[in-house]
Amino acid sequence: MIETGPDTSVPQARENDLARLMQWPRQLLAIQTAVSGAEDDLDRALRIVLQSAIRMVPVSDGGEIELRDGHEMICRAACGDSLRKLGERTPIAGSVPGFSSMTTQDRKGLRSTIIAPIPFHGEYVGQFKLHSRTPDAFGNSDLLALQLLAWLVVHGIGRHIHARDERAKIESERRFRATFDQAAVGIAHVAPDGQFILVNDKFCKISGWARDELMERGFQGITHPDDLEADLTQARSLLDGRSSSYTMEKRYLRNDGSIVWINLTVSLVCKPDGKPDFFVSVIEDISARRAAELDAELDPLTGLLNRRGALRRLRSAMSVGGPWTNGVAAAFLDLDGFKSVNDTFGHEEGDRCLTKVALALRKALRADDVIARLGGDEFLALFPASNEKLVMDVLTRLQRELDTICEGEPWTVGASLGVAVVPPGEMPDPASVIAAADRLMYRAKQAKTHEPVVETITAAAA
């Protein structure tokens, strides 16, 4: 009989496993440091983890890390016997395997595989595999090692996504800053209370104020007083959710006392909870266009508005948020006897007569009222009509001033007046309002009493 000593293979294996386990903390820390050093290079981080896995699990002959891409798995890292699988895509079929160890057979014979799923933010995003040509090669310690290494893959994915998001954020901020600073129009962010939060250089140039002065004044402090209420009304509509944006033409008072006309477009940005955060205002300098429009709307002889200018101002006066919300009066005036002035004294004297009429109308009306020469000896006056007495008081002043234009002159002219009153809330076509006033003037002329004919005009009646 041959005597044999005790079997020492099992204790020796356990001793070897214990020695490996004691080395893991240092190894895992080194791997984590290496993964962190890969910055946002995810493929490099995956290779580091996979190569480290082969060293920590020496029975393995190869392995791969697959990550989900839509409805497929793509092999993003591979080594050893699995190197040929790099870049390979396979459909995701059935349930995702959990931590497992298995022995399978392929063309090369029996082989062992251990698999660890890769979770990220509560979702399965891939799997980590190690293979061996030896059946049943892997033990529990090998599976545990793979589980720990799978979490280092998660660490690499997290750093990659964070770096990608940071890069996108920096690029977005760079593009915003370039767009904001180099825009051909003025851009301003304005707090709900009207204070400027951010303004670009173009806006400072348009408004005529330095950046620190704008921050101190707010938009109310640079807006022309006659335009402020209309602007505030539109802003309140945004804050109340009754509109999503608005566009208007308004004036700024510049630091040097001059006026600049601008086209203003405003939208509202809200916080995640739906509360207003700030306005985004886009400002375009339209002074040149307004000057050209004004030239096109002026009567060259008298300096009054022409028909085009009168129509625009009447439309504005009747509009919601317009300057005369309590009603508008349109007084159509036609001179009586003017033809004889031209026929008897010539057109130069006729022009002087028309100029005196324009001066008389200016004297009778307020600075904010509108006076226009519609053509020939026809004039139009627009003024607020909050009540009948106010309208009659204005007409009395008009008649009184017109009576003085013939004093000391070799000619005599009179005037017939027709007045169309548009009540609050009505918005008839401006041309129809002037036409109605013209018809009323003709009735006054036929009556030959020099008393104005006044009627209320609604949108339906006009």
Salt bridges, closest charged atoms under 4 A:
ASP17 OD1 - ARG20 NH1 3.56
ASP40 OD2 - ARG167 NH1 2.23
ASP43 OD1 - ARG76 NE 2.87
ASP61 OD1 - ARG133 NH2 3.73
GLU64 OE2 - LYS85 NZ 3.43
GLU64 OE1 - HIS131 NE2 3.06
GLU66 OE1 - LYS129 NZ 3.77
ASP69 OD2 - ARG89 NH2 2.85
GLU72 OE1 - ARG89 NH1 3.08
ASP81 OD2 - ARG133 NH1 2.53
ASP106 OD2 - ARG111 NH1 3.27
ASP142 OD1 - ARG20 NH2 2.92
ASP165 OD1 - ARG164 NE 3.70
GLU171 OE2 - ARG174 NH2 2.66
GLU171 OE2 - ARG175 NE 2.90
ASP181 OD1 - ARG177 NH1 3.16
ASP201 OD1 - ARG211 NH2 2.77
ASP226 OD2 - HIS224 ND1 3.95
ASP227 OD2 - ARG251 NE 2.91
GLU229 OE2 - ARG236 NH2 2.80
ASP231 OD2 - LYS250 NZ 2.57
ASP240 OD2 - ARG242 NH2 3.14
GLU249 OE2 - ARG289 NH2 2.61
GLU249 OE1 - ARG290 NH1 2.90
GLU293 OE2 - ARG289 NH1 2.59
GLU297 OE2 - ARG312 NE 2.87
ASP299 OD1 - ARG373 NH1 3.23
ASP334 OD2 - LYS445 NZ 2.77
ASP336 OD1 - LYS445 NZ 2.17
ASP336 OD2 - HIS450 ND1 3.69
ASP343 OD2 - LYS339 NZ 2.78
GLU349 OE2 - ARG352 NH2 2.44
ASP369 OD1 - ARG366 NH2 2.94
ASP393 OD2 - LYS389 NZ 2.90
GLU409 OE1 - ARG352 NH2 2.53
GLU409 OE2 - LYS356 NZ 2.99
GLU455 OE2 - ARG443 NH1 2.74
